[in-house]
Amino acid sequence: MQEVELFEYAVIRLVPRVEREEFINIGVVLYCRGQHFLQMRYTIDASRYTLLFPDVDVADLHSYLAAFQQVCEGRGGDITAIATLPPAERFRWLTAKRSTMIQTSAVHPGRCADAAAALDRLYSQLVC
């Protein structure tokens, strides 16, 4: 039987106009130190986003999320030094407060035996 571990997660949000504080949940990032796990899942639904926010630049969104993914996975060290940090520090950087098109919710705790399954469950509950 797998041991239950503490994890932390945040919801990834699209905030097309920061001054209005309107957002759509588009993904989840989850960190579990005990399972050496830091991953994210997201969806880009361009037709939905442009319907709700006609000015959203979907190409920029793809670019921002690709960079977010690289940092999450620890890839692209030649592009950014953040990607070379240990997973806990990368998670803290990804979930830091910012005023950009891509933001995260507050960090929430949970417990799981399988971090990948927890990520899938949270993604289904909070994004889909």
N, C-alpha and C positions, 0 to 999 in steps of 0.2 A: 504494500500500500504506500502510495506517495505521501510525503509529508505536506501538510498545509503550510503555505508561505504567505507572508504579507506582500501585497503589491500596491502600487500607486498608479493612478491613471488620470488623464485629463481629456476632455472633449476638445477636438480641433474644430474651430469655427471659421466660417467665411464671414467677414465683416466688411462689406464693400464700401460703406460710408461710416467711418469711425465716429464722426460727430453725431450720428443718429443712434448709435449703439444697437443697431438691428443686426441680427446674425442668423445663420443657418448652420446647424451641426453638420459637418462633412466628414468627420473621422474621429478616431480615438488613438491616443498614444499610451502605452502601458509599460511600466518598469517593475520588474521583480528581481531584486538583488539575489535572493536565495536560489533562483533558477537561472541566473545570468541571462536575463531576458529584457530586451528593450526593442519593442516593435510598434509599428503603427499600421492602421488600416484606414483608408479614406476612399471616397467616391467623388468623382467630378461629374455632375449632372448639368452640363452646360445649358441645355434647354430650360431647365428649371431655374437656374441662377439668372439667366438673361431675361426670363419672364418676370421674375420678382425684382431684379435689379438690372435694368437695361444697360447701365453704364459699366457693368462688371467686365473686366478684360480677362477672358478665359485663358488666353495665352500666358498672361502674367501669372494667373492662378496655377497653371500647370508648372511654370518655372519655379514659383515659390514652394509648391508642394514637393517638387523634385529635390530642391535644396534641403527642405525639412526632412525628407526621407533619407538623404545622404548623411545628414548629421545623425539621425536616429540610428542608422546602420553602421556608423563609424567609417563611412566611405568618403572619398573626396578630400583626404587630408591635404592634397596639393591645392585644393580650392579654398578650404577654410581650416584653420587650426582647431576650431570647435570640434570637428569630426574626429580629431585625434585624442580627445579627452576620454577618461573612463566613462562607462555607461551612466553612472549616477550623475555625473556632472553634465553630460549631454542631455539627460532628462530634465535637469534643473534649468538648463539653458533653453530647451525647447518649450518649457512651461512658464518661463519668465513673462511677466506682464509686458505688453508692447502695444503700440498704436499703429498697427499695420493691418493689411487685408486679411492675414492669417493670424488668429489669436487662439489661445486655449482657455478653457474654463479654469476654475480653481482646481487644485490637485485633490483627489479623493482617495481614501484608502480602501482596501478590500483584502480578502484572504482567498487563496485558491491552491489546489493541488497541481493544476495545469495552467500556466500563464497564457499559453496560446488559446486554449479553450475559453479562458476568461476574457481575452481580447475579442474573440469572435462573439461571445455573448453580449458584451458591452456594446460592440459595434451594432449588433442587431437591435438592441434595445434603444440605443441613443441616436443612431444615425438613420437606419433603414426605415 
